[in-house]
Amino acid sequence: MTKNVSASFELEKKQSELIEKKLERIKYADDLIVDLSVRVKREKEYIFEATANFRWGAQAHVSGKDFDFAAALNKMMDILDVKIKKEKDKIQEK
């Protein structure tokens, strides 16, 4: 899986490390996802958006926002995890 993380502002080292650590949570899907793109924006709150491209052509786009960096990341990861599991289940049924 190819990962691409981009931000509309300069990420602190600990923020980058936190993103990498949280992405470990979906390591089980490495063989399912071709590439994963994560974008972080900071307006009044942090907005995380992720797009996962699955090897069978499906795509999942999720987002999470919060005034706290870690909380916004966690919200996005929770949704992404559920989407990946749903896609995995769909493929296993076929």
C-alpha positions as CSV (number, residue, x, y, z in Angstrom):
1,M,0.0,0.0,0.0
2,T,1.3,3.4,-0.9
3,K,0.6,6.1,1.6
4,N,0.5,9.8,1.0
5,V,0.0,12.4,3.8
6,S,-0.3,16.0,3.0
7,A,-1.3,19.1,5.1
8,S,-2.3,22.6,4.4
9,F,0.0,23.7,7.2
10,E,3.3,22.6,8.6
11,L,2.9,19.4,10.6
12,E,4.8,19.1,13.8
13,K,7.0,16.0,14.2
14,K,4.7,14.6,16.9
15,Q,1.7,15.2,14.7
16,S,3.3,13.3,11.8
17,E,4.3,10.5,14.2
18,L,0.7,10.3,15.5
19,I,-0.7,10.0,12.0
20,E,1.8,7.2,11.2
21,K,1.0,5.4,14.5
22,K,-2.8,5.6,13.8
23,L,-2.3,4.3,10.2
24,E,-0.8,1.2,11.7
25,R,-4.4,0.4,12.9
26,I,-5.3,-0.5,9.3
27,K,-2.2,-2.5,8.5
28,Y,-4.4,-5.6,8.2
29,A,-5.7,-4.0,4.9
30,D,-2.3,-3.6,3.3
31,D,-3.1,-6.3,0.7
32,L,-6.5,-4.8,0.0
33,I,-5.6,-1.2,-0.6
34,V,-3.5,0.0,-3.5
35,D,-3.0,3.5,-2.2
36,L,-4.2,5.7,0.7
37,S,-4.2,9.5,0.6
38,V,-4.6,11.5,3.8
39,R,-5.1,15.2,3.8
40,V,-5.1,17.5,6.9
41,K,-6.6,21.0,6.9
42,R,-6.8,23.5,9.7
43,E,-9.5,26.1,9.5
44,K,-11.4,26.7,12.7
45,E,-10.9,23.0,13.4
46,Y,-8.8,20.2,12.1
47,I,-10.3,18.4,9.1
48,F,-8.9,15.0,8.1
49,E,-9.8,13.5,4.8
50,A,-8.7,10.1,3.5
51,T,-9.3,8.3,0.2
52,A,-8.5,4.6,0.0
53,N,-8.3,3.0,-3.4
54,F,-8.9,-0.8,-3.3
55,R,-7.3,-3.2,-5.7
56,W,-10.7,-4.3,-7.1
57,G,-11.5,-0.7,-8.2
58,A,-13.6,0.5,-5.3
59,Q,-12.9,3.7,-3.5
60,A,-13.6,4.9,0.0
61,H,-13.6,8.6,1.0
62,V,-13.9,9.5,4.7
63,S,-13.4,12.5,6.8
64,G,-13.4,13.5,10.5
65,K,-13.2,16.9,12.1
66,D,-12.6,18.3,15.6
67,F,-11.0,21.2,17.3
68,D,-8.4,18.7,18.7
69,F,-5.9,17.2,16.2
70,A,-5.9,13.7,17.7
71,A,-9.7,13.6,18.1
72,A,-10.2,14.6,14.5
73,L,-7.7,11.9,13.4
74,N,-9.4,9.3,15.6
75,K,-12.8,10.1,14.1
76,M,-11.5,9.7,10.6
77,M,-9.7,6.5,11.5
78,D,-12.8,5.0,13.1
79,I,-14.8,5.7,9.9
80,L,-12.0,4.4,7.7
81,D,-11.7,1.2,9.6
82,V,-15.4,0.5,9.3
83,K,-15.3,1.3,5.5
84,I,-12.4,-1.1,5.0
85,K,-14.1,-3.9,6.9
86,K,-17.3,-3.4,4.9
87,E,-15.4,-3.6,1.6
88,K,-13.4,-6.6,2.8
89,D,-16.7,-8.4,3.7
90,K,-18.3,-7.5,0.3
91,I,-15.3,-9.0,-1.5
92,Q,-15.3,-12.2,0.7
93,E,-19.0,-12.7,-0.1
94,K,-18.4,-12.8,-3.8
